[in-house]
């Protein structure tokens, strides 16, 4: 019996679906490779962004060791954050080109080597800690972080925001483990050198596992066109997001840098103040996962705007925090809201990509440009703080930026909505 056009169409569709199902590498939203890559991504973020979240401990140690002023010491942490984000530009491009495994291996070697160099640096000699921790750790982390988040878009489609948020939650886990570990080791008989080395051995083990687990999904990019830089930078919503991210990173990390020092100077027991960073990072775990789950249902933009508003309000709330109880409450709530922004930044960026083959480049450009905000934010705040510790200037600097950027993202949301209807 002859087949008509409709039968031929259905037959063709069935063959195509069978072909896709027969290729394990093309599977999305599940499968061993997707889950292994997600697990490996979590481990990478634990030891990179998570470790950088513990810089408040180092800020306290270096400032008290008179390595430099609070502002100059913060350049170490901000430089580390700068390279962690800025290196996303070459790392994202290498991901799109299919060289993720090589990028991960080189980044791991640089990162572990630099961390061992931190252990032999003298905490009172500024250039040693700046070169090893600021530049070395930053470059190594930058080669690892962006691919670990961006590659999830190649393995997950329907649950992309949740997968990226789960990976981003690794920074909260690291931000709990490493501050407690480092504080306890630094103030014990172990001391600074072996305290850092102990953390370096943990990082080495976790990165070894992550390198074995993570893979790209080339089938997700087979039909993708090569990304055009011109088309990316003429995408108005993407440009607005990139500018907004720059200003947000000016202020979002200020409590991570200064809350421990602020609490101690406000009279909070130092033995308890040491845990403020860990508490803040513990609060950011649900802050990274829950908004990611909601973003898959209601959209990333609809979730990120109220999160930014809450962050701005909380920065101003520091004016009234001077007790242990208020410090802990602030750490929990700010951890939730700041973690929510950091986890939603990835899904927001990925949602604007025209195809999977340009996600890495879009991540790279956004993180590279916004990294200059991370580079300059904490040192500017440190300069405003000064030797007299004028905290009001720091709070105003951080809080006003959030208020203005909420306007930017609100405009961006209106542009995105209007572009769908017009």
MARLUM-75281 format. One record per residue (C-alpha): residue in three letters; x, y, z. Coordinates in steps of 0.1 Angstrom, whole numbers, plus 5000, padded with zeros to 4 digits. Example, Ala and Ser with C-alpha at 12.3 -4.5 7.8 and 13.67 -1.06 7.14 Angstrom:
<recs>
ALA512349555078
SER513749895071
</recs>
This chain:
<recs>
UNK500050005000
UNK501650344990
UNK502450595017
UNK501050945016
UNK502951265026
UNK501651255062
UNK502850895067
UNK506250985053
UNK506451285077
UNK505551065107
UNK508050805096
UNK510751065093
UNK510051205127
UNK510050855143
UNK513450785127
UNK514851115140
UNK513551055176
UNK514950695175
UNK518350825163
UNK518451075192
UNK517450815217
UNK520150585204
UNK522850845211
UNK523650855249
UNK525851165245
UNK522851365233
UNK520651285263
UNK519551585283
UNK517751625317
UNK519151295330
UNK521551015324
UNK524950925339
UNK526951195321
UNK524551465331
UNK524451365368
UNK528251305369
UNK528951645353
UNK526551815378
UNK528351635407
UNK531751735393
UNK530552095388
UNK529552105425
UNK532951995436
UNK534652245414
UNK532552535427
UNK533152415463
UNK536852455460
UNK536952765438
UNK534153005446
UNK533552835479
UNK537152885490
UNK537053245479
UNK534053295502
UNK536353225531
UNK538553525523
UNK537153705553
UNK539253475574
UNK542353575555
UNK541253945556
UNK541253925594
UNK544653745596
UNK546453965571
UNK545054285586
UNK546054185621
UNK549454075609
UNK549954435596
UNK550654315560
UNK548854625548
UNK545854845555
UNK542354685553
UNK541854845519
UNK545154705505
UNK544554365520
UNK541154355503
UNK542854385470
UNK544154035475
UNK540653895478
UNK539154125451
UNK541954035427
UNK541253665433
UNK537553725425
UNK538453935395
UNK540453655379
UNK537953395389
UNK535353575368
UNK537553745342
UNK539153415331
UNK535653305322
UNK536153475288
UNK538953235275
UNK537552945296
UNK534052995281
UNK535453005246
UNK537452695252
UNK534352525264
UNK532452605233
UNK535452475212
UNK535352145230
UNK538452175252
UNK536852165286
UNK538851865298
UNK542152035290
UNK540952365306
UNK539952185338
UNK543251995341
UNK545352305336
UNK543152515359
UNK543452245386
UNK547252235384
UNK547552615387
UNK545052635415
UNK546552365437
UNK550052485431
UNK549152845440
UNK547352725472
UNK550452545484
UNK552452865476
UNK550053055499
UNK551052815527
UNK554752915524
UNK553953285521
UNK554453505552
UNK551053655562
UNK552753975571
UNK554454015537
UNK552054165513
UNK553554095479
UNK553853715487
UNK550153675496
UNK549053895467
UNK550953695441
UNK550053355454
UNK546453405466
UNK545353705445
UNK546753625411
UNK547653255412
UNK544553125429
UNK542353365409
UNK543653245375
UNK543352875384
UNK539852925397
UNK538853125367
UNK539752845343
UNK537552605364
UNK534552805376
UNK532752935344
UNK532952605325
UNK531652415355
UNK528552625355
UNK528052685318
UNK528552315308
UNK525352225327
UNK523352395299
UNK524652125275
UNK523251845297
UNK520052005310
UNK517252175292
UNK513952155311
UNK515652175345
UNK518552405334
UNK518052675360
UNK517852415388
UNK520952235376
UNK522952555375
UNK521652665409
UNK522652325424
UNK526152365410
UNK526352725423
UNK525252595457
UNK528752435459
UNK530152775468
UNK527952785499
UNK529152435509
UNK532752545505
UNK531952875523
UNK530852665553
UNK533652415554
UNK536652625547
UNK536052925571
UNK535452705600
UNK538352485591
UNK540752765586
UNK539752965617
UNK540152655639
UNK543552565624
UNK544952915623
UNK544252975660
UNK545452625671
UNK548952485673
UNK548752395636
UNK549152755626
UNK548852935593
UNK551252735572
UNK549852385579
UNK546352515581
UNK546552635545
UNK548252305534
UNK545552095550
UNK542952285529
UNK545152245499
UNK545151865502
UNK541351865504
UNK541152085473
UNK543551845455
UNK541451545462
UNK538151705453
UNK539551845420
UNK540851505411
UNK537451355414
UNK535751645396
UNK538151605366
UNK537151235363
UNK533451305365
UNK532851605343
UNK532251575305
UNK530951805278
UNK527951705256
UNK529051775220
UNK525651665207
UNK524051965223
UNK526052185200
UNK525951985167
UNK523352205151
UNK524552525167
UNK525852815147
UNK529152975156
UNK528553255180
UNK528853605166
UNK530353865189
UNK528554145170
UNK525153975175
UNK525853925212
UNK526754285219
UNK523854415199
UNK521554215221
UNK520154495242
UNK518854285271
UNK522254105274
UNK524154435274
UNK521854575302
UNK522354255322
UNK526154285318
UNK526254645329
UNK523954565359
UNK526154275369
UNK529154495370
UNK527554735396
UNK526054445416
UNK529454295421
UNK530654625435
UNK528654555466
UNK527554195469
UNK530754065484
UNK531254335510
UNK529654145539
UNK531753835529
UNK534854045532
UNK534054255562
UNK531354105584
UNK533753905606
UNK535954205612
UNK532854425617
UNK531354185643
UNK534554165663
UNK534954545664
UNK531354575675
UNK532154375706
UNK530954035695
UNK532953745710
UNK535753665685
UNK535153285691
UNK531653335678
UNK532353595652
UNK534653345634
UNK531453155625
UNK529653445608
UNK531053355574
UNK530052995578
UNK526553095589
UNK526153335559
UNK527153055535
UNK524852815552
UNK522053055546
UNK522953075510
UNK522452705503
UNK518652725502
UNK519053075486
UNK520852915456
UNK518552615452
UNK515052735458
UNK515153035434
UNK516652805408
UNK513652575412
UNK511252865409
UNK513053005379
UNK512352695359
UNK508652765365
UNK508253135367
UNK511353275349
UNK514753385361
UNK514053755357
UNK510953735378
UNK512953595407
UNK516153805404
UNK514554155408
UNK513054105443
UNK516253925454
UNK518354235445
UNK515954465463
UNK516254255494
UNK520054265492
UNK520054645490
UNK517754675521
UNK519954435540
UNK523054635534
UNK521454935550
UNK520254715579
UNK523854685590
UNK523455025606
UNK521454865634
UNK523454545639
UNK525654555670
UNK524854235689
UNK525453865684
UNK521853785677
UNK521454055651
UNK524753955634
UNK523553595631
UNK520153695617
UNK521753925592
UNK524253655581
UNK521453395575
UNK519153635555
UNK521953795535
UNK523353465527
UNK520053355513
UNK519453665491
UNK523053705479
UNK523253335471
UNK520053365452
UNK521453635429
UNK524653445423
UNK522753125413
UNK520253315391
UNK522953505372
UNK523753185352
UNK520153095341
UNK519353465333
UNK522453475310
UNK521753125294
UNK518053225287
UNK519253495263
UNK521453265243
UNK520253195207
UNK521752835208
UNK523752615232
UNK526952685212
UNK527153045224
UNK526352995261
UNK530052965270
UNK530953295252
UNK528053485267
UNK529053365302
UNK532653455294
UNK531853815283
UNK529453875312
UNK531853755339
UNK534853925323
UNK533154265323
UNK531454225357
UNK534754105372
UNK536054465372
UNK533254535397
UNK534454255419
UNK538054385415
UNK537354735427
UNK534354705450
UNK536054575482
UNK539154805479
UNK536955105474
UNK534955005505
UNK538154955524
UNK539355305515
UNK536055445526
UNK536355245558
UNK539855395565
UNK541955345596
UNK539155485617
UNK536655225606
UNK533855455594
UNK531355185586
UNK528555415575
UNK530455505543
UNK530855135534
UNK527155065540
UNK525955355519
UNK528355265491
UNK527054905490
UNK523354975495
UNK522955265470
UNK524355045442
UNK521754775448
UNK518955035447
UNK520055175414
UNK520654835398
UNK517154715407
UNK515954995383
UNK518354855356
UNK516954505360
UNK513354635361
UNK513954815327
UNK515554495314
UNK512454295324
UNK510154535306
UNK512354515275
UNK512254135276
UNK508454125280
UNK507854385253
UNK510154205228
UNK508053895231
UNK504754075224
UNK505854325197
</recs>
